[in-house]
Amino acid sequence: MNYRVNGPDYDRHFGGVYYLFIRGLSPRTGPNAGLFWDKPPRSVIQGMSKLMGASIPSEIAP
């Protein structure tokens, strides 16, 4: 099975990331406590890829 997306597009295929802080998750602290969601701009992902020496797919590169 191949789960790779052909021709990925950052804006269309990357929905963001969730961070779950396990110690903060509790029904007593509310439904959003311990959760953080973010979708960094494409430029941040490109910059991190360059810093780590990764090649940037042409679909993400400017």
ROPAMAR-42432 format. One line per 4 residues: their letters; for each residue x negated, y, z of N, C-alpha, C, O. Coordinates in Angstrom, 1 decimal. Layout:
N
A	X:Y:Z:X:Y:Z:X:Y:Z:X:Y:Z ~ ...
end
This chain:
62
MNYR	-0.8:-1.2:0.0:0.0:0.0:0.0:-0.9:1.2:0.0:-1.9:1.3:0.7 ~ -0.5:2.2:-0.8:-1.2:3.5:-0.8:-0.3:4.6:-0.3:0.8:4.9:-0.9 ~ -0.7:5.2:0.7:0.1:6.3:1.3:-0.4:7.7:0.9:0.0:8.7:1.5 ~ -1.3:7.7:0.0:-2.0:9.0:-0.4:-1.0:9.8:-1.4:-0.4:9.2:-2.2
VNGP	-0.9:11.1:-1.1:-0.1:11.9:-2.0:-0.9:12.3:-3.2:-2.0:12.9:-3.0 ~ -0.4:12.1:-4.4:-1.2:12.6:-5.6:-0.9:14.1:-5.8:0.3:14.5:-5.8 ~ -2.0:14.8:-5.9:-1.8:16.3:-6.1:-1.3:17.0:-4.9:-0.3:17.7:-5.0 ~ -1.9:16.8:-3.7:-1.3:17.4:-2.5:-1.3:19.0:-2.6:-2.2:19.6:-3.2
DYDR	-0.3:19.6:-2.1:-0.2:21.0:-2.0:0.0:21.4:-0.5:0.9:20.9:0.1 ~ -0.9:22.2:-0.1:-0.9:22.5:1.4:0.4:23.1:1.8:0.9:22.6:2.9 ~ 1.0:24.0:1.1:2.2:24.6:1.6:3.4:23.7:1.5:4.3:23.8:2.3 ~ 3.4:22.7:0.6:4.5:21.8:0.5:4.3:20.6:1.3:5.3:20.1:1.9
HFGG	3.1:20.0:1.5:2.9:18.7:2.1:2.4:18.8:3.5:2.5:17.8:4.3 ~ 1.9:19.9:4.0:1.3:20.0:5.3:2.3:20.8:6.2:2.5:22.0:6.0 ~ 3.0:20.1:7.1:4.0:20.7:7.9:3.5:21.4:9.2:4.2:22.1:9.8 ~ 2.3:21.1:9.5:1.7:21.6:10.8:1.3:20.5:11.7:1.3:19.3:11.3
VYYL	1.0:20.9:12.9:0.5:19.9:13.9:1.2:20.2:15.2:1.5:21.3:15.6 ~ 1.5:19.1:15.9:2.1:19.2:17.3:1.0:18.8:18.3:0.3:17.8:18.0 ~ 0.8:19.5:19.3:0.0:19.2:20.4:0.9:18.8:21.6:1.7:19.6:22.0 ~ 0.7:17.6:22.2:1.5:17.2:23.3:0.6:17.1:24.5:-0.4:16.4:24.6
FIRG	0.9:18.0:25.5:0.1:18.0:26.7:0.9:17.1:27.7:1.9:17.6:28.3 ~ 0.4:15.9:27.8:1.2:14.8:28.6:1.5:15.3:30.0:2.6:15.0:30.5 ~ 0.6:15.9:30.7:0.8:16.3:32.1:1.9:17.4:32.2:2.5:17.6:33.2 ~ 2.1:18.1:31.1:3.1:19.1:31.1:4.5:18.7:30.7:5.5:19.4:30.8
LSPR	4.6:17.4:30.2:5.9:16.9:29.7:6.7:16.4:30.9:6.3:15.5:31.6 ~ 7.9:17.0:31.2:8.7:16.6:32.3:10.1:17.1:32.0:10.3:18.2:31.6 ~ 11.1:16.3:32.3:12.5:16.8:32.2:12.8:18.0:33.1:13.7:18.8:32.9 ~ 12.0:18.1:34.2:12.3:19.2:35.1:11.7:20.5:34.6:12.2:21.6:35.1
TGPN	10.8:20.5:33.7:10.1:21.7:33.3:10.8:22.3:32.0:10.3:23.3:31.5 ~ 11.7:21.6:31.4:12.4:22.1:30.2:12.0:21.4:29.0:10.9:20.7:29.0 ~ 12.7:21.5:27.9:12.5:20.7:26.7:11.2:21.1:25.9:10.7:20.3:25.1 ~ 10.7:22.3:26.1:9.5:22.8:25.3:8.3:22.8:26.1:7.2:23.1:25.6
AGLF	8.3:22.5:27.4:7.1:22.6:28.2:6.2:21.4:27.8:6.7:20.3:27.6 ~ 4.9:21.7:27.7:4.0:20.7:27.3:3.9:20.4:25.8:3.1:19.6:25.4 ~ 4.6:21.2:25.0:4.6:21.1:23.5:4.0:22.3:22.9:4.4:23.4:23.3 ~ 3.2:22.2:21.9:2.8:23.3:21.1:2.7:22.9:19.7:2.2:21.9:19.3
WDKP	3.3:23.7:18.8:3.2:23.5:17.3:2.5:24.6:16.6:2.7:25.8:17.0 ~ 1.8:24.3:15.6:1.1:25.3:14.9:0.9:24.9:13.4:0.7:23.7:13.2 ~ 0.9:25.8:12.5:0.6:25.5:11.1:-0.5:26.6:10.7:-0.1:27.7:10.4 ~ -1.8:26.3:10.9:-2.8:27.3:10.6:-2.7:27.7:9.1:-2.4:26.9:8.2
PRSV	-3.1:28.9:8.8:-3.1:29.4:7.4:-4.1:28.5:6.6:-5.1:28.0:7.1 ~ -3.9:28.4:5.3:-4.7:27.7:4.4:-6.2:28.1:4.6:-7.1:27.3:4.5 ~ -6.4:29.4:4.7:-7.8:30.0:4.8:-8.5:29.4:6.1:-9.8:29.2:6.0 ~ -7.8:29.1:7.1:-8.5:28.5:8.3:-8.9:27.1:8.0:-10.0:26.7:8.4
IQGM	-8.1:26.3:7.4:-8.4:25.0:7.0:-9.6:24.9:6.0:-10.5:24.1:6.2 ~ -9.6:25.9:5.0:-10.7:25.9:4.1:-12.0:26.3:4.8:-13.0:25.7:4.6 ~ -11.9:27.2:5.7:-13.1:27.6:6.5:-13.7:26.5:7.3:-14.9:26.3:7.4 ~ -12.8:25.8:8.0:-13.2:24.6:8.8:-13.8:23.5:8.0:-14.8:22.9:8.4
SKLM	-13.2:23.3:6.8:-13.8:22.3:5.9:-15.2:22.7:5.5:-16.1:21.8:5.4 ~ -15.4:23.9:5.1:-16.7:24.4:4.7:-17.7:24.2:5.9:-18.9:23.8:5.7 ~ -17.3:24.6:7.1:-18.2:24.5:8.3:-18.6:23.0:8.5:-19.7:22.8:8.9 ~ -17.7:22.1:8.3:-18.0:20.7:8.5:-18.6:20.0:7.3:-19.0:18.8:7.4
GASI	-18.8:20.7:6.2:-19.5:20.2:5.1:-18.6:19.3:4.2:-19.1:18.5:3.4 ~ -17.3:19.4:4.4:-16.4:18.5:3.7:-16.1:19.2:2.3:-16.1:20.4:2.2 ~ -15.9:18.3:1.3:-15.5:18.9:0.1:-14.0:19.3:0.1:-13.2:18.5:0.8 ~ -13.6:20.4:-0.5:-12.2:20.8:-0.5:-11.6:20.4:-1.8:-12.0:20.8:-2.8
PSEI	-10.5:19.7:-1.6:-9.8:19.3:-2.9:-9.4:20.5:-3.7:-9.1:21.6:-3.1 ~ -9.4:20.4:-5.0:-9.1:21.5:-5.9:-7.7:22.1:-5.6:-7.4:23.2:-5.9 ~ -6.7:21.2:-5.1:-5.4:21.7:-4.8:-5.3:22.7:-3.7:-4.4:23.5:-3.5 ~ -6.3:22.6:-2.8:-6.4:23.5:-1.6:-7.3:24.7:-1.8:-7.1:25.7:-1.3
AP	-8.3:24.4:-2.6:-9.3:25.5:-2.9:-8.7:26.7:-3.6:-7.7:26.5:-4.4 ~ -9.1:27.9:-3.3:-8.6:29.1:-4.0:-8.8:29.1:-5.5:-8.4:30.0:-6.2
end
